[in-house]
Amino acid sequence: MPENPTIKKGNRIMVVVKDTKKQTVAVYNKDAKKTNQTVKMGSEFTAKAVKKVNGKKIVKVSAKKWLNTKDVAKK
């Protein structure tokens, strides 16, 4: 799988986890603040939007769910 090619709107993305003990990643809101939700490794989404907030690049995967681009890979 490619390391981190640029993710654009409409791309299929997959959640990848570097920590093998904790198989989930945090979900962010539109302001790049962590929520209490998590997403499991291997989950697949279509990128709805991509934006940069406070130095973090985040990808919109559903109405109120955003993921850090460091936690996803282009499929």
Buried (B, 14 or more C-beta within 10 A) or exposed (E): EEEEEEBEEEBEBBBBBEEEEEEBBBBBBEEBEEEEEEBEBEBEBBBBEBEEBEEBBBBBBEEEBBBBBEBBBBE
